[in-house]
Amino acid sequence: MRFRLLAAALLGGLTFTGTALAQNWPNRPLRVIIPYAPGGPTDILTRAVGQHLTETWGQQVLLDHRPGNSGHLGTAAAAKLPADGYNFNMVGISFSVAPSLGNRTGYDAQRDFVPVSLIAGVNNVMVVHPSLPVKNVREFLALARRQPGALVYASGGLGGAQHLAGEYFAHLANIQMTHVPYKGAAPSVTALLSGEVMIGFTDMLVSAPHVKSGRLRGLAVTGPTRSPAIPELPTVAESGLPGYAVTVWFGMLAPAKTPPEIVNRLQAEIARGLKTSAVRERLTAMGADPSGNTPEEFAAFLRSEIAKWAKVVKAAGLDKAAH
């Protein structure tokens, strides 16, 4: 009986301590590692959410950019940060392939982090140079099947969102395309605009102005639904490749063992911020679909993404390629 009473008292004390910790947090600036260069969609999304958190809590949200290795360099650095409730990191679709790449990423995606929340999903756009004689996905597939391996597509880096979108397209369509990685999304779009390469699965924020000006021809958006940013473009699935859906997502993680009370409080405030008109309008203007789901929902989403991309990584030989 005395043991049970003591255990109950200890448990109650731990619960109280955790609650008190969350109530007093944050009392200093938060740091968010962004594993990509400034100016991209991850940076824009994090700044929008960070501004809301700063206005709510009166503490700065400091952005720490650590680009390299398709996002894995910065994520590996984030895995080593103290789990004190003041260190977080943003990840994207390349995080989903980390378990399939073995020890080449420098971190364990399923052991080193706890999910906080999915922030938003963004469509990519399948674009071609106007000189390529195709106007839709069906015509593109017909051309690819007549010329196996001849069609070249660009990406912002091996194992990144654009590369994965292209590999998944080739995998589902059972076609062969040649992949050329560039050192970032901007150089890959420059190559597309010049005609150095003919195809890209480009970021909505970067590609939409070029599609609207006619410098690139948009064939379809990669997500499961059309984008309000370019509503005239169909999805890949509805225009010739059923079952295809790739959403470039962005989510926040915390180092493993970060107190769950802090994780839950941060998620709740992020979800509230994503519903405000200021943040929501800023995100939807770039073609993003805000989320703000719970840590448990984000964890389930990550499991499904990891399973999905494991098949693509194996089929494309990325598990054996130099990364």
C-alpha positions as CSV (number, residue, x, y, z in Angstrom):
1,M,0.0,0.0,0.0
2,R,2.8,2.4,0.9
3,F,4.6,1.6,-2.4
4,R,1.4,2.3,-4.3
5,L,0.9,5.6,-2.5
6,L,4.5,6.6,-3.1
7,A,4.2,5.7,-6.8
8,A,1.0,7.7,-7.1
9,A,2.7,10.7,-5.4
10,L,5.7,10.5,-7.7
11,L,3.5,10.3,-10.8
12,G,1.4,13.2,-9.7
13,G,4.6,15.2,-9.1
14,L,5.9,14.4,-12.5
15,T,2.6,15.4,-14.1
16,F,2.7,18.7,-12.2
17,T,6.3,19.3,-13.1
18,G,5.6,18.7,-16.8
19,T,2.5,21.0,-16.7
20,A,4.4,23.7,-14.9
21,L,7.3,23.4,-17.5
22,A,4.8,23.9,-20.4
23,Q,3.1,26.8,-18.6
24,N,6.4,28.7,-18.1
25,W,7.6,27.9,-21.6
26,P,8.9,29.7,-23.7
27,N,10.9,32.2,-21.7
28,R,13.7,32.6,-24.3
29,P,14.0,32.5,-28.1
30,L,13.3,29.3,-30.0
31,R,15.6,28.1,-32.8
32,V,14.4,26.3,-35.9
33,I,16.9,24.6,-38.2
34,I,15.9,24.9,-41.8
35,P,17.9,22.4,-43.9
36,Y,17.6,24.4,-47.1
37,A,18.9,27.8,-48.4
38,P,17.0,31.0,-47.5
39,G,14.3,32.2,-49.8
40,G,12.7,28.9,-50.6
41,P,9.3,27.6,-49.6
42,T,10.5,26.0,-46.3
43,D,12.0,29.4,-45.4
44,I,8.8,31.3,-46.3
45,L,6.5,28.8,-44.4
46,T,8.7,28.9,-41.3
47,R,8.8,32.7,-41.2
48,A,5.0,32.9,-41.5
49,V,4.6,30.5,-38.6
50,G,7.5,32.0,-36.6
51,Q,6.0,35.5,-36.9
52,H,2.7,34.3,-35.4
53,L,4.5,32.5,-32.5
54,T,6.6,35.6,-31.8
55,E,3.6,37.9,-31.7
56,T,1.8,35.4,-29.4
57,W,4.5,34.6,-27.0
58,G,6.8,37.6,-27.3
59,Q,9.9,35.4,-28.0
60,Q,11.9,35.5,-31.2
61,V,11.9,32.4,-33.5
62,L,15.4,32.3,-34.9
63,L,15.9,30.6,-38.3
64,D,19.1,28.6,-38.6
65,H,19.7,27.6,-42.3
66,R,21.9,24.6,-42.8
67,P,21.6,23.6,-46.5
68,G,23.2,20.6,-48.1
69,N,22.7,17.0,-49.1
70,S,19.1,17.5,-50.1
71,G,18.1,18.6,-46.6
72,H,19.9,15.8,-44.7
73,L,22.8,17.9,-43.6
74,G,20.7,20.3,-41.5
75,T,18.4,17.5,-40.3
76,A,21.4,15.5,-39.0
77,A,22.6,18.6,-37.1
78,A,19.1,19.1,-35.6
79,A,19.2,15.5,-34.3
80,K,22.1,16.4,-32.1
81,L,20.6,19.5,-30.5
82,P,19.4,19.4,-26.8
83,A,15.9,18.3,-26.3
84,D,15.1,21.3,-24.1
85,G,12.0,22.6,-25.8
86,Y,13.9,25.4,-27.6
87,N,15.3,23.5,-30.6
88,F,13.2,22.4,-33.5
89,N,13.6,21.7,-37.2
90,M,11.6,21.8,-40.4
91,V,11.7,18.9,-42.8
92,G,10.2,18.0,-46.1
93,I,9.6,15.2,-48.4
94,S,13.3,14.2,-48.5
95,F,13.0,13.2,-44.8
96,S,10.6,10.4,-46.0
97,V,13.5,8.7,-47.9
98,A,16.0,8.8,-45.1
99,P,15.2,5.3,-43.7
100,S,15.7,3.9,-47.2
101,L,19.2,5.4,-47.5
102,G,20.8,3.6,-44.5
103,N,23.4,5.5,-42.6
104,R,24.2,8.0,-45.4
105,T,22.0,10.7,-43.9
106,G,23.7,11.0,-40.5
107,Y,20.5,10.5,-38.5
108,D,17.7,8.0,-37.8
109,A,14.4,9.5,-38.9
110,Q,12.3,7.2,-36.7
111,R,14.5,7.4,-33.5
112,D,16.1,10.8,-33.4
113,F,12.9,13.0,-33.6
114,V,9.4,13.4,-32.3
115,P,6.8,14.9,-34.7
116,V,5.2,18.2,-33.8
117,S,2.9,19.1,-36.7
118,L,2.5,19.0,-40.5
119,I,2.6,22.6,-41.5
120,A,1.4,22.6,-45.1
121,G,1.5,20.7,-48.4
122,V,2.3,22.3,-51.7
123,N,1.8,21.1,-55.3
124,N,4.7,20.9,-57.6
125,V,4.1,21.5,-61.3
126,M,5.2,19.2,-64.1
127,V,6.6,21.6,-66.7
128,V,8.3,21.3,-70.1
129,H,10.2,23.7,-72.3
130,P,7.9,25.1,-75.0
131,S,10.0,23.5,-77.7
132,L,9.1,20.0,-76.5
133,P,6.2,18.8,-78.7
134,V,3.7,17.8,-76.0
135,K,0.8,19.7,-74.5
136,N,-0.5,17.3,-71.9
137,V,0.5,14.3,-69.8
138,R,-0.9,11.7,-72.3
139,E,1.2,13.2,-75.1
140,F,4.2,13.2,-72.9
141,L,3.8,9.6,-72.0
142,A,3.4,8.6,-75.6
143,L,6.6,10.5,-76.5
144,A,8.5,8.9,-73.6
145,R,7.5,5.4,-74.7
146,R,8.7,6.1,-78.2
147,Q,12.0,7.3,-76.9
148,P,13.0,5.4,-73.8
149,G,15.6,7.3,-71.7
150,A,15.9,10.2,-74.2
151,L,13.8,12.6,-72.2
152,V,15.8,14.5,-69.6
153,Y,14.4,16.1,-66.5
154,A,16.0,18.5,-64.0
155,S,15.9,18.6,-60.2
156,G,17.3,20.7,-57.5
157,G,19.4,17.8,-56.1
158,L,19.6,14.0,-55.8
159,G,16.9,12.7,-53.4
160,G,15.1,16.0,-53.2
161,A,11.4,16.8,-53.8
162,Q,11.7,17.4,-57.5
163,H,13.8,14.2,-58.1
164,L,11.4,12.1,-56.1
165,A,8.4,13.5,-58.0
166,G,10.1,12.6,-61.3
167,E,11.1,9.1,-60.1
168,Y,7.6,8.3,-58.9
169,F,6.2,9.5,-62.2
170,A,8.5,7.2,-64.1
171,H,7.9,4.3,-61.7
172,L,4.1,4.5,-62.0
173,A,4.1,5.1,-65.8
174,N,6.8,2.4,-66.4
175,I,8.8,4.7,-68.5
176,Q,12.5,5.7,-68.6
177,M,13.7,9.2,-68.1
178,T,17.2,10.6,-67.5
179,H,17.7,12.6,-64.4
180,V,20.1,15.6,-64.2
181,P,20.5,17.0,-60.6
182,Y,21.5,20.7,-60.2
183,K,22.7,22.5,-57.1
184,G,19.4,23.8,-56.0
185,A,15.9,24.5,-57.4
186,A,16.8,27.9,-58.9
187,P,19.6,26.5,-61.1
188,S,17.4,23.7,-62.3
189,V,14.7,26.2,-63.4
190,T,17.4,28.3,-65.1
191,A,18.3,25.2,-67.1
192,L,14.7,24.6,-68.0
193,L,14.2,28.2,-69.2
194,S,17.3,28.0,-71.4
195,G,16.3,24.7,-72.9
196,E,19.3,22.9,-71.5
197,V,16.9,20.4,-70.2
198,M,13.3,19.8,-71.3
199,I,11.4,18.7,-68.2
200,G,11.0,19.5,-64.6
201,F,8.8,18.8,-61.6
202,T,9.3,22.3,-60.2
203,D,8.2,24.2,-57.1
204,M,4.9,26.0,-57.5
205,L,6.3,29.2,-56.1
206,V,9.1,29.3,-58.6
207,S,7.4,27.9,-61.7
208,A,3.9,29.5,-61.6
209,P,5.1,32.9,-63.0
210,H,7.0,31.2,-65.9
211,V,3.9,29.0,-66.7
212,K,1.7,32.1,-66.8
213,S,4.2,34.0,-69.0
214,G,4.5,31.1,-71.4
215,R,8.3,30.7,-70.8
216,L,7.5,27.2,-69.6
217,R,4.5,25.0,-70.5
218,G,2.6,23.5,-67.5
219,L,1.3,20.0,-68.1
220,A,-0.2,19.2,-64.7
221,V,0.2,19.7,-60.9
222,T,1.6,16.8,-58.9
223,G,-0.8,16.8,-56.0
224,P,-4.1,15.0,-55.5
225,T,-6.2,18.1,-56.3
226,R,-5.8,21.2,-58.5
227,S,-4.1,24.2,-57.1
228,P,-5.8,27.6,-56.6
229,A,-2.6,29.2,-57.8
230,I,-3.0,27.7,-61.3
231,P,-6.5,26.3,-61.4
232,E,-6.5,25.7,-65.2
233,L,-3.9,22.9,-64.8
234,P,-5.2,19.4,-64.2
235,T,-3.6,17.0,-61.8
236,V,-1.2,14.3,-63.2
237,A,-3.7,11.7,-62.1
238,E,-6.7,13.1,-64.0
239,S,-4.7,13.8,-67.1
240,G,-3.1,10.5,-67.9
241,L,-1.5,8.7,-64.9
242,P,-4.1,7.5,-62.4
243,G,-2.9,7.0,-58.9
244,Y,-0.1,9.5,-59.1
245,A,-0.1,12.1,-56.3
246,V,3.0,13.8,-54.8
247,T,2.5,16.6,-52.4
248,V,5.6,18.5,-51.3
249,W,5.0,18.7,-47.6
250,F,6.6,20.7,-44.8
251,G,6.5,19.7,-41.2
252,M,8.1,20.5,-37.8
253,L,10.0,18.1,-35.6
254,A,11.7,18.3,-32.3
255,P,14.7,16.3,-31.0
256,A,13.8,13.0,-29.3
257,K,12.9,13.3,-25.6
258,T,11.6,16.9,-26.0
259,P,8.9,17.1,-23.2
260,P,5.6,16.1,-24.7
261,E,3.8,19.0,-22.9
262,I,5.9,21.4,-24.8
263,V,5.4,19.6,-28.1
264,N,1.6,19.6,-27.6
265,R,1.6,23.3,-26.7
266,L,3.7,24.2,-29.7
267,Q,1.4,22.2,-32.0
268,A,-1.7,23.8,-30.6
269,E,-0.4,27.3,-31.2
270,I,0.8,26.4,-34.7
271,A,-2.6,25.0,-35.5
272,R,-4.2,28.2,-34.2
273,G,-1.9,30.4,-36.2
274,L,-2.5,28.5,-39.4
275,K,-6.2,29.4,-39.1
276,T,-5.6,33.1,-38.8
277,S,-6.3,35.1,-41.9
278,A,-2.8,36.6,-41.9
279,V,-0.9,33.3,-42.0
280,R,-3.4,31.4,-44.1
281,E,-3.5,34.1,-46.8
282,R,0.3,34.2,-46.9
283,L,0.5,30.4,-47.4
284,T,-2.3,30.0,-49.9
285,A,-0.8,32.8,-52.0
286,M,2.1,30.5,-52.6
287,G,-0.1,27.6,-53.4
288,A,0.2,25.9,-50.0
289,D,-2.5,24.0,-48.2
290,P,-2.1,24.7,-44.4
291,S,-2.5,21.7,-42.1
292,G,-1.5,22.0,-38.4
293,N,-2.4,18.4,-37.5
294,T,-1.6,16.7,-34.2
295,P,1.7,15.0,-33.4
296,E,-0.1,11.6,-33.6
297,E,-1.6,12.4,-37.0
298,F,1.8,13.7,-38.3
299,A,3.5,10.5,-37.0
300,A,1.0,8.4,-38.9
301,F,1.5,10.5,-42.0
302,L,5.3,10.1,-41.8
303,R,4.9,6.3,-41.5
304,S,2.8,6.2,-44.7
305,E,5.2,8.5,-46.6
306,I,8.2,6.4,-45.5
307,A,6.5,3.2,-46.8
308,K,5.5,4.9,-50.0
309,W,8.9,6.2,-50.9
310,A,10.8,3.1,-49.9
311,K,9.4,1.4,-53.0
312,V,10.4,4.3,-55.3
313,V,13.9,4.5,-53.8
314,K,14.5,0.8,-54.4
315,A,13.1,0.9,-58.0
316,A,15.2,3.9,-58.8
317,G,18.3,2.5,-57.3
318,L,18.7,5.5,-54.9
319,D,19.5,3.1,-52.0
320,K,22.7,2.2,-53.9
321,A,23.5,5.5,-55.5
322,A,26.0,7.9,-54.1
323,H,24.2,10.6,-52.1
